[in-house]
Amino acid sequence: MTEQRIRVLHVLNNLNYGGMERIVGELVRRTDPERFEVHLLALGFIGHFGEGLDEFATLHVAERLPRWSMLYPRILARQIAAIGPDVTHLHSGVFYKASLAAKIAGVPHQIYTDHGRENPDPLLHRLIDSRASRRMDVIVSVSDQLAKHLATFVHDPSRICVIRNGVDTERYAPQADDADFRSEIGVAPGVPIVGSIGRLQPIKGYEVMVRAFSRLLATYKATPAPVLVLVGDGSERATLERSVSELGMGDSVRFVGWRSDIERITRAFTLFSMSSHSEGTSVSLLEAMSAGLCPVVTNVGGNAAVLGAELQHRLVPPANPDALAAALSQALLDTSARECDSVTARRRVIQDFSLDSMVHSYESLYSQARGTGRSTT
């Protein structure tokens, strides 16, 4: 008798952009194909990070769902049943609808990963997710802080476990400054770059970063003055660009949109910053630290756990542009301390945020479906 591979179905909205989407893409690529048969179902469309993923998984796009599908997702359930997974792995944004559809489809084992939540977390969202949590065998949190929050409303907190996000430390390794990228965005060699990567959405707090950078420039004494480079896109971009113009920083801020060459772009950064109002375990932060960048980030979600005790001095309170401006200035002007923290940052990621460790942890959860799913042959 041959042991049949466990069929795993990932369900999410899309793989277009964002840290969660990158994590799912890496998980699909690295899951052991000898033990697991991987499928991915996008409720909207596949998106950017799905490029080349069909080599590692069977990709599906959901049929168009009617508005009432939250109440009874019959069409989605039928599509899931046709795939016939042993385990569904659901991700943020599809929890209630997809878990109900998987239950209707008779999927024997369900896992949900919460990649991060709003802050404050709306009561309605918690009530809906509490109900969905009753259908879960395992609920994964990407940080200890998030796990504590989930435990306040999920049906059975004993089902919560923590699997921290991981990144490819070989791909995101320290390299020499990238002169081509500097030339592309019009920043001369030697000009300090404060870099940030993320969705330009309200939860990421980029309005705080723009105001902080304005205050930094107003008090910065050294030459040359730094430049702020924002990598990403989203609903707040037009508002942020308008704020930059109104603050007279048109020559000091670059919006470069979404990029697929993040490992090259980080080489040009002097340091990495985030002004988020909420985070799970930020993939962009892990990638930047892996690349040997000193972090200056808000003390929200899993950021403190990522920085660890050695880098706690690089945390700033959220929604406080003055504190962020002061922290950025200190990091830029004290080269020796910044370089020391850059080394510490990479060491922390290598030790505690391994991509292989993350994948193996999820594979262990999938293996729990053995004996509950399809019969072996």
C-alpha positions in Angstrom: 0.0 0.0 0.0 1.2 3.5 -0.9 0.5 6.4 1.5 -1.4 9.0 -0.4 -0.2 12.6 -0.2 -2.2 15.0 2.0 -4.1 17.4 -0.2 -3.8 20.9 1.1 -6.0 23.8 -0.2 -5.0 27.4 0.6 -7.8 29.9 0.3 -7.4 33.7 0.2 -8.6 36.7 -1.7 -5.6 37.0 -4.0 -1.8 36.9 -4.3 -1.4 40.4 -5.7 0.7 42.4 -3.1 1.5 42.4 0.6 3.3 40.5 3.3 0.6 37.9 3.8 0.6 37.2 0.1 4.3 36.8 -0.1 4.2 34.4 2.9 1.5 32.2 1.2 3.5 32.2 -2.0 6.7 31.0 -0.2 4.7 28.4 1.7 3.3 27.0 -1.5 6.7 26.9 -3.1 8.5 25.2 -0.2 5.9 22.7 1.0 7.3 19.1 0.5 5.8 17.8 -2.8 6.4 14.2 -1.8 4.2 14.5 1.2 1.7 17.1 0.2 -0.4 17.9 -2.9 -0.9 21.7 -2.8 -3.8 23.6 -4.3 -4.6 27.3 -4.0 -8.0 28.9 -4.5 -8.2 32.7 -4.9 -11.7 34.2 -4.3 -10.9 37.2 -6.6 -7.9 36.7 -8.8 -4.4 35.2 -8.6 -2.3 38.3 -8.8 1.4 39.3 -8.9 2.9 36.8 -6.4 1.2 34.0 -8.2 3.6 34.2 -11.1 5.3 30.9 -11.6 3.4 29.3 -8.7 1.7 26.8 -11.0 4.9 24.8 -10.9 4.3 24.0 -7.3 0.5 24.0 -6.9 -2.7 23.7 -8.8 -4.2 27.2 -9.0 -7.9 27.9 -9.0 -10.0 31.0 -9.2 -13.4 31.0 -7.5 -16.5 31.3 -9.5 -18.3 34.6 -9.1 -20.1 34.6 -5.8 -23.5 36.3 -5.2 -23.9 38.9 -2.4 -25.7 36.5 -0.1 -22.7 34.0 -0.2 -21.7 35.0 3.3 -24.9 33.4 4.5 -24.7 30.2 2.4 -21.7 30.0 0.0 -23.1 27.1 -2.0 -21.1 27.8 -5.2 -17.8 28.1 -3.3 -18.6 24.9 -1.3 -19.2 23.0 -4.6 -15.9 24.2 -6.0 -14.0 23.2 -2.8 -15.7 19.8 -2.8 -14.6 19.3 -6.4 -11.0 19.9 -5.3 -11.4 17.4 -2.5 -8.9 18.7 0.1 -7.9 16.8 3.3 -7.2 20.2 4.9 -8.1 23.7 4.0 -5.7 26.4 5.1 -7.6 29.7 5.2 -5.9 33.1 5.4 -7.0 36.6 6.6 -9.8 38.1 4.6 -11.8 35.0 3.8 -12.2 33.4 7.3 -16.0 33.3 7.7 -17.1 32.6 4.2 -14.4 30.1 3.3 -14.7 28.2 6.6 -18.5 27.8 6.1 -18.0 26.7 2.5 -15.4 24.1 3.6 -17.7 22.8 6.2 -20.5 22.4 3.7 -18.1 20.7 1.4 -17.2 18.2 4.1 -13.5 19.1 4.4 -12.3 17.0 7.4 -9.6 19.4 8.8 -9.5 23.2 8.8 -6.6 25.6 9.7 -6.8 29.4 9.8 -3.9 31.8 9.9 -4.6 35.3 11.2 -1.9 37.5 9.6 -2.8 40.7 11.5 -5.8 42.8 12.5 -7.0 46.3 12.6 -6.2 48.5 15.6 -8.7 49.0 17.2 -10.2 45.7 16.1 -13.9 46.3 15.3 -16.4 44.5 17.5 -18.4 43.2 14.4 -15.2 41.6 13.0 -14.5 39.9 16.3 -18.1 38.5 16.6 -18.0 37.2 13.0 -14.6 35.6 13.5 -15.6 34.1 16.8 -18.3 32.2 15.1 -16.0 31.1 12.3 -13.5 29.9 14.9 -15.9 27.2 16.0 -15.2 25.4 12.7 -11.4 25.4 13.1 -9.1 22.6 14.2 -6.2 25.0 14.5 -6.0 28.8 14.6 -2.5 30.1 13.8 -1.3 33.5 15.0 1.9 35.1 13.5 2.9 36.7 16.8 2.5 36.2 20.5 0.9 39.6 20.9 -1.7 38.7 18.2 -2.3 35.4 19.9 -3.2 37.1 23.1 -5.7 39.3 21.3 -7.3 36.3 19.5 -7.7 34.4 22.8 -10.1 37.1 23.9 -12.8 36.2 21.4 -12.2 32.9 19.6 -14.4 30.1 20.6 -11.7 27.8 22.0 -8.4 29.6 22.8 -6.7 26.2 23.3 -6.7 25.7 19.5 -4.4 28.8 19.0 -0.8 28.3 18.2 1.9 30.7 17.1 3.9 30.3 13.9 6.0 33.3 13.2 6.6 34.4 9.7 10.0 33.7 8.1 12.0 35.0 5.3 14.7 33.8 2.9 17.9 35.1 4.6 20.0 34.2 1.6 17.9 36.2 -0.8 17.7 39.1 1.6 21.3 39.4 2.5 23.5 42.5 3.0 24.9 43.7 -0.3 26.7 46.8 -1.6 24.6 49.9 -2.3 22.7 49.7 -5.6 23.8 52.7 -7.7 21.3 51.8 -10.5 18.3 52.1 -8.2 19.6 55.4 -6.9 20.0 56.7 -10.4 16.6 55.5 -11.3 14.9 57.5 -8.5 17.2 60.5 -8.8 19.1 60.2 -5.5 22.8 60.9 -5.6 25.4 58.5 -4.0 26.0 59.3 -0.4 22.6 60.7 0.3 21.0 58.9 3.2 17.8 57.0 2.4 15.1 56.3 4.9 13.2 53.4 3.2 9.8 51.9 3.9 8.0 49.1 2.1 4.3 48.3 2.5 0.7 48.9 1.5 -0.2 52.6 1.4 -3.3 52.0 3.5 -4.6 53.7 6.7 -3.5 50.8 9.0 0.1 51.3 7.9 0.2 54.9 9.3 2.2 56.5 6.5 0.6 59.9 7.2 2.6 59.7 10.5 5.8 59.0 8.6 5.3 61.9 6.2 4.7 64.3 9.0 7.7 62.8 10.9 10.0 63.2 7.9 8.9 66.8 7.5 9.9 67.5 11.1 13.1 65.6 10.6 14.1 67.8 7.7 13.3 71.0 9.6 15.8 70.1 12.3 18.4 68.1 10.5 21.8 69.7 10.7 24.1 67.4 8.7 24.6 67.3 5.0 23.5 65.9 2.7 19.9 65.8 4.0 18.1 62.4 3.8 15.5 61.3 1.3 12.4 59.2 2.1 11.6 56.4 -0.3 8.2 54.7 0.0 7.8 51.4 -1.8 4.3 50.2 -2.3 0.9 51.4 -3.4 -2.7 51.7 -2.1 -5.7 53.8 -1.4 -3.7 56.4 0.6 -1.2 57.2 -2.1 -2.9 60.3 -3.6 -3.5 61.7 -0.1 0.1 61.1 0.9 1.5 62.7 -2.3 -0.7 65.7 -1.7 0.6 66.0 1.9 4.2 65.8 0.7 3.5 68.6 -1.8 1.7 70.8 0.8 4.7 70.3 3.2 7.1 71.4 0.5 9.0 68.0 0.4 8.5 67.3 -3.3 12.3 66.9 -3.7 12.8 64.8 -0.6 10.2 62.0 -1.0 10.0 59.3 -3.7 6.9 57.1 -4.3 8.1 54.2 -6.4 5.0 51.9 -6.3 5.1 48.2 -6.0 8.3 46.5 -7.0 9.4 42.8 -7.4 13.1 43.6 -6.8 12.9 44.3 -3.1 16.2 42.6 -2.3 17.9 45.1 -4.7 16.1 48.1 -3.4 16.9 47.5 0.2 20.6 47.7 -0.7 20.2 51.4 -1.3 18.5 52.1 2.0 20.4 53.6 4.9 17.8 52.4 7.4 14.3 50.9 7.4 11.3 52.4 9.0 7.6 51.6 9.6 4.9 53.8 11.2 2.1 51.2 11.4 -0.8 51.4 13.7 -1.0 47.6 13.8 1.1 44.7 12.7 1.2 40.9 13.0 4.8 39.8 12.2 5.8 42.2 9.4 7.4 40.5 6.4 8.8 43.7 5.1 10.5 44.3 8.5 12.0 40.8 8.5 13.3 41.2 5.0 14.8 44.6 5.8 16.5 43.3 9.0 17.7 40.2 7.1 19.3 42.5 4.5 21.2 44.2 7.4 19.2 47.4 7.8 18.8 49.1 11.2 15.0 49.2 11.9 13.2 52.2 13.4 9.6 51.1 13.8 6.4 51.7 15.9 5.9 49.5 18.9 2.8 47.7 17.7 1.8 44.1 17.2 4.8 41.7 16.8 7.4 44.4 16.1 8.8 44.3 19.6 9.2 40.6 19.4 11.0 40.9 16.0 13.4 43.5 17.3 14.1 41.6 20.6 15.7 43.0 23.7 18.8 44.2 21.9 16.9 46.5 19.6 14.2 47.8 21.8 15.7 51.3 21.7 14.6 51.4 18.0 10.9 51.2 18.9 8.8 54.3 19.0 5.2 54.9 20.1 2.6 54.8 17.3 0.8 57.9 16.0 3.6 60.1 17.3 5.5 61.9 14.4 7.7 63.8 16.8 9.0 60.6 18.4 9.5 59.0 15.0 11.4 62.1 13.7 13.7 62.0 16.7 14.4 58.3 16.4 15.1 58.6 12.7 17.5 61.5 13.3 19.4 59.7 15.9 19.8 56.6 13.8 20.9 58.6 10.8 23.5 60.7 12.7 25.0 58.0 14.9 26.6 55.9 12.2 28.5 53.6 14.5 25.4 52.6 16.6 23.3 52.2 13.4 25.8 49.8 11.9 26.0 47.8 15.1 22.3 47.5 15.2 22.3 46.5 11.5 24.4 43.5 12.4 22.2 42.6 15.3 19.1 42.9 13.1 20.3 40.3 10.6 21.4 38.0 13.4 18.0 38.1 15.0 16.3 37.1 11.7 18.7 34.2 11.1 18.2 32.9 14.6 14.4 33.3 15.1 12.7 33.9 11.8 13.8 31.1 9.5 11.6 30.5 6.4 12.4 26.7 6.6 11.3 26.6 10.3 8.0 28.3 9.4 7.3 25.9 6.5 8.1 22.9 8.7 5.7 24.1 11.4 2.9 24.4 8.9 3.7 21.0 7.5 3.3 19.5 11.0 -0.2 21.0 11.2 -1.1 19.6 7.8 0.1 16.2 8.8 -2.5 16.2 11.6 -5.1 15.7 8.8 -3.7 12.2 8.2 -6.4 9.7 9.0 -9.2 12.2 8.8 -9.2 12.8 5.0 -9.4 10.8 1.8 -8.6 7.1 2.0 -5.2 5.9 1.0 -4.5 3.5 -1.8 
